[in-house]
Amino acid sequence: MRLTILGGGGFRVPLVYRALLDDRRAGRVTDVVLHDVDASRLAAIRRVLAEQADGVADPPRITHTTDLDEAIRGADFVFSAIRVGGLAGRASDERIALDEGVLGQETVGAGGVSYGLRTLPVAIQVARRVAALAPEAWVINFTNPAGMVTEAMAAHLGDRVIGICDSPVGLGRRVARALGLDPAAVQLDYAGLNHLGWLRGVHAGGVDHLPRLLADPEALSSFEEGKLFGTDWLRTLGALPNEYLHHYYYTREAVTTGRASAQTRGAFLLEQQDRFYTATARGSGSALAAWEDARLERERTYGAESRAATGAGPRDSCDLDGGGYEQVALALMRAIAHDEPATLILNVRNRAPGPASSDPRSGATRAERAGRPGRSASEASAASRVTLSILDADAVVEVPCAVDGGGPRPFAVDPLPEHAAGLVCGVKAVERAAIEAAVTGSRAAALKAIALHPLVDSVTVAQRLLDRYVRHHPHLAYLS
């Protein structure tokens, strides 16, 4: 099986290769093609991978190229993890937004829109080339903003592009640990958009354990989200938000902390990775050891600004092993390639749950859930057409899916509460406007994408932000 990694010189590629090295099952990935537009970054990561494979019997073969078409041809799976504009672009997005008094995190707020506007034209071109050169390939998208990018690519690849994220995986793992449950044995009731979702149930043995967690202040405050959001707010919500919702629930604190910080997260990562790539290019010492040191520093400082804003303290040592997206990617590939059923939280089009999809919490079928007491016939009809009834069928959503050789099928999910539904619809409108801008080159659509974001509080500010982003980023020159 052949896997192509776009963004093959990226810092997190060794996590993917480590997962592939650990997979010794029949039908595993045997060939990895690394593609990147930066040959020096490719060379550095190849050194790390070579050290990882040292002493491993029959490791996946690695080839590399800076030619996109060459990388795509013959691929069974294409893993997309590109960063248009690099970390320098992210650092600029964040600082420009903070200068205007609003949040500009990589995928949230004005910075997320700017990143999307830079990335979407490139991602759409990738989707077109995959459709032309490897029409049977499946694309696994980790490129941020993941939901927006996956939806744009789906216009050319249909259901053969699937977005993944490590945030829901990490949340589920932490919650299971706090409850004393095996993470592999729980089913998560989770729904929303990428970086905008809520965990509404934790099911094991026919029981929802979330109420028990919410009733236990000590357990609830023992993990990242409990510290970030506070036990009182989590009880008020009756759900556990994705960590990125901290930017929405604690906006003033996040802006204040961000403006007071000597450097943004993007600037920190830019400086850190420059050190790693420069040292690795010199060829002195172990590339793998240098990468591991940088990775641990990255994990320890992940979410530092949010934790500082709420006094959450240092990150738990149990969360330092890595995000887990590489395990999601591996499980997804094996489920599709070898018809090995799996349940995964994925970014997929908002299609109706398949006929074999049952409720992971109770075992009830979709039809049984649609007909439950208190639900009108019109609501049941809408639910039969889409997974989240507040959005249309082409909208990419983040929900649990059953995955097998036929690809992912979303499970039926309960409607979101009104406040969550409002946020989801608002952010989806932002994503749609950004996609329109990328496809048509419309500056007006780009302005709408920034101005409509819930974290941008003024059209005047949005206009200044767009002007500054266009002046700063050559990749946005297409906007007219």
N, C-alpha and C positions, 0 to 999 in steps of 0.2 A: 504494500500500500504506500502510495506516494503523497507526502504532505508538503505543500508549499507555504512558507511563512513570509508574508509581505511585511516589511519592517524587520527583516531578518538581522539587522544590526542593532536592534533595540535591546535595552538593558534587561528586559524580562524574558528574553528568548531562552536563556539557560534553564529557567523554571520549566518551560515546555519540554526541553530536551531531557531534563532530569526525569520527568514523568514518562517520557518515551523509553528511556533506558530501564526504568523499573518495570515496564510492561513486557513480560516474557511470554505472553499468551500467543497462541496461533493467530495468524492474520494481523499481527501488529504492524505498525509503521516501519518500513524497511528503508525508505529513502526520504530524506529531508532536503528540500531546496530552499536556500535562504536568498531572499531578494531584498535589496536596499539600494537607494539612490546614492548612498554614501559608502564608497568602497573601504574607507579607513575604519568605519564602524563595523562593517562586515568582517574585516580582518581581525579586529579585537575580539568580537564575539566568537569567531571561529577558534581562536586560541582557547577561550574558556571552554567551549564544547569539546575540543580535543582532550583537554585535561579531564573533563567529566567522563569521557569515554575510556580513558586509560584504564586498562585492566578489566573492562567489561567485555564479555564474550559477544561477538557479533552485534555490535552497536548499529543503529541506523546510519546508513551512509549519508554523508553531507556533501552537497555541492552548493555553489553560490553563483550569483549573477546580478548584474545591475540592469539587465534587460527584462522588462516586465513580461513580454510575450513568451520569452524563453522559459521564464519561471512558471508560467501558468500552464503551458502545454503539457499534457499527460498527467496533470494533477488529479488525484481522487478527492482531496480536500485542500481548500485554500484558507489559511488562517491569516486574517487581515488585522494587523496591529500597527498601522502607520501613524505618523505624527507630522502633519503638514505644518511647516514653519518651525519644527523642533521645539525643544524646551524654551528656547529664547522667545518664541512666539507665545507660549503659555505665560511666561513671566511678564511679558508686555501686556497681554490681555488682562492679567490680574492687577497690575499696577495702574494701568489706565483707568480701569473701573474704580479702583479705590480712590484715585485722585478725584474722581467725580462723586465720591461719597456713596457708591453702591458696590455690591459684591461682584467679583469677577472671577469666581472659581472656575477651574478648567471646564466643568460640564454644567455649572449652575450660574444663572444670571447672565449679565452682559458678556463676561468672558467666555462662557459656554457657547453663546450665540456666535461670537467672533470666531471661535475655534471651529464651530460647525460650518460657518460660511467659507472658511479656508479649506476645510476638509471635504465638503460635499462634492465639489466638482471632480476632485481626484478619485474619491470613492465611486462616483458614478462611472467614471472612465474605467476603473478596475472592473466594475460589474459588467460593463459592456464587453471588455476583453475576455472575461471569464465566459460569458454567454457565447462568444464567438469561437473561442479556442478550446474550451473545456466544458461544454454544455452539460455534461453529466456530473460535473464536480459539485460538491457542496461547499459553500463559503461560510466559515465561522468568523463572525465579526466581533473583534474586541476594540476596534477603533472608536474612540470617543468623539462626540457624544453618541454613545452606542445605539440608543433607540432611534435617534434622528438619522444616523448614518445607515442603520439597517433598513429603515423604511425607504430611504432614497434608493438603496441598492435593490430592494425588492421590486421596484418598478421594472427592473431589467432581469432579475433572477427569480422572481416569484418566491415560492416557499423554500427555495434551495439556498437562501441566505438566512442565517440564524445568528442572532446577537447573544453574546454571553457576558456575564459580569460576575465578579467575585463578591460583591457586597451582600446579596442575599445568602450566599453560601456561608460567609463569615458570620452573619447575624444568626442563621440557623444553628451553626456550630456553637456559638457562644450561649445561646438560649438553651440548647440541649444540655450543655455542660452545667449551666446554672440549675437546671431541673434534675440533674443526676440521670439523664437519659443518654442512650447511645445515639449520636447524631445520624447514624446510618439507619436507625429504626424508627425515626419520626417522619411524619408527613407535615409539611408546612403549608398553611393557608396564607398565601402571600399574593398580593395583586397591586398593580399600578403601572407606572412607566419606569424606565431605567433611571436609577437614582431618585426615584419619587414613588416608593412603594411602602406598603404597610404589611406587617405580619399580624394576622388576625386570629390565628389558631396554631397550636402545636399538638399534633395528634399522634398518639401511640397507644396500642392496646385498646382501641375503641374509645379512648378518653381524650378530651381536649385539656391539655395541661396548662394552657396559658392563664386561666383564672387562678390556678394555684400559684403561679409565678407572680401575678399582679398582686396577690394577697400577702406576699412574703417580702417585706421591705429589704431584708438583708440579701436575699437571693436576687432581687430585682436590681439592687445597686451594686452587684458584684461583677458586672460586665460592662463593656464599653457603652452600649446604648443607654443603660440605666444611669450611668454617670453623666453622659452627655445631656440627656433630656430631663433627668430628675424623676424620682419615683412618683411624685404627685402628678406631674403632667402625663406620664405614661398611664397612670390609673384613670386620669380624666379622659384620655383618648380611648382607653380600653384596647389598645393595640400597641405594637412596637414599630416605630417608624424606621425606615432605612436611615443610616447615619447621615446621609446627605440632606435629609430634611431638617437637620440642625440649622442650616442656612435660612430656612423659611420660618422656623419657630423662634429662632433667636437672632434675628437679622441685625438688630442694633448692636448687640454684643459682638457679633461676628465682624461687622464693619469696623467697630471701634478697635477690636483686637488686631484686625488686618492692617489698619492704618497706622497703628502703633508699632507694628513689627518692623524690624530692621530689613527683612526681606520676605517676600511671599514664598509660598510653597514651591512655585515654579522656579523662582530664582535660586532657592536652596538646591533643588534637584539639578538645575543647570550647572551650578558650581560643582556639586558632588560628582556628577557624571562626567563633566569635563576632566576632573582629576583622574577618574577611573580610566577613561578612554586614552588620555594622554600617557598615563603610566603604562598602560597595556601596550600602546604603540611603541614605547621605548624597548619593550621586550625584556625588562628586568624583573626577576622574581616570578611568582606563580600568578598567572592571570585569574585562575579560579579562586585563589585565596583573596586577591584584591576585589574580585566581584562579590564574593561572599561577605567581606567586610562592608562593602558599600551597600549590599542588600540589607544587612542587619541594621545599619544606620538608617536606611530608608524606612524599614518597617517600624523601628522604634519611634521615629518622628512622624509617622503617618497620622494625620488628623490632629497634629499638635495645636494648630490655631483654634480649632473647635474645642479641644480639651482645655486650652488656656482660657477661652471665653467663659467657660462654665466651671472652671476649677476642677475638672475631672481627674487630674493627676496623670501619671505616666501610663503608657499602654501596658496591658497585661502581657507577661512573657509568653503565655500560651498562644498569642496572636502573632508571634514573630516568625513562624515557619513559612509564611507566604500567604498570599490571598486565597489561593485555591482555584483560580480560574483555569490553570493548566489541567487540573483534575476534571473540571467540568468539560473542558475541550476534549480530553481523552475519552471520558465516558460518552460524550455525544458522538464522537467519531465511531467508537466501537458499537454503540447502539444502532447506528445507521448502517455501517459497513457489514456487520455480522448479525444483525437482527437480535441484538442482546437488549431486551427491554430495560429501560431506565426511566426514572422520574427525576426531572431536572427543572429548575426555574430558568426560563429562557426568554429572550426577546423575540417574539414571533408575531406574525400578522394576526389580527383580532378575529380569526375565523371561528365559526361555530365549533364546539368540541366534537370530536369524531364519535361515531356510534359506539366505539368500544371504550370511550372515556368515562370513567366513573369518578365519583367524588372521592378523593384520596382520604377524606376524613371519616366518612361513614359507610362507604361502599355503595351508596345510593347512586343509581344511574342518573344521567343528565335529565332524562324524561321525568323521573321521579322527583328530582329537585325542582324542575320547572313547574311541576304540579303541586307543590307543597301548599298547605293551607295559607291563606293570606296573600297569595300572589295572583294578580289579575291575569286574564287570558292574554291581554296585550303584552304584559310584561313577560309572560312565558314564551310568547311568540318571538319577541325581540331577543330573548336569551337563547332561543334555538338558532338564531342566525349569527350571533357574535358571542364572544366570551365576556367582554365588558360592554354592557348595553349602552353606556354613555358615549361610545366611540363607534365609528364605522368599521367595516370589515377589513379595510386596508391599513388601518392604524396599527403600528407595532406597539405591543404591550408587553409587560414583563409579568409572567404568570407561570405556575407549575404546568409542566407538560409531560405526557407519556411519549416516550421516544422509542422507536423500533426501526426496522428496515425501511419503513415508509416515511420516516422523518418524524417531526414532532407534531403532537396533537394537544392543544390546550385542554386542561381540565375545566369543567364548569366552575365558576367562582361566584360567590355572593356579591351583590351590588356594593360598591364603595359607599361609605357614609357621605353626607352632603359636602362637608368641608374638604374631604379627600377628592371627591368627584370634581369639585370646583377647581382645585389645583391641577388635577390631571387634565381636565378640558382646557384650562388656560395654558398650560405648558405644551400640550399637543398643538394648540393654535400657533404657538411660537415656533415649534418644530416645522409645522406645515409652511409657515411664512418663510422660514430659512431655506427649506427645500425649494420653494417657488423662486426665491432669489437666486439660488445656485443654478437652477435649470434655465431661467429666463434672463439672468443678469440684471434683474430689477433692483435698483437702489431703494425704491419705495418699499418693496417687499422686505428688504433687509432692515430698513428702519422700523417697519411694523414688527418684525421679529424681536428687535431689541425693546421697542417701546411697550409691547404687550406683555413682556415678561413680568411676572408678579413681583420680582425683586428690583425692577426699575420703576421709580416713582414719578417720572416726569418725561413727557415727550421732548421737552427742551434738552434734558440730560441725554436722552436717547440719541438726539440729533448730534450732539457734541461727541458722544461716544462713537457713533458710526463714522463721523468725519475723522476722528483721531485714529480709529482702527484702519480705515482705508488709507490714510496717509502713512501709517506705520508698516502695514503688511503688504508687500508686493503681490501676494496671492489674492488680494481683494481688488486688484485693479480691474477685474471683469465687471464690477458693479458700476452701472451707469445711471 
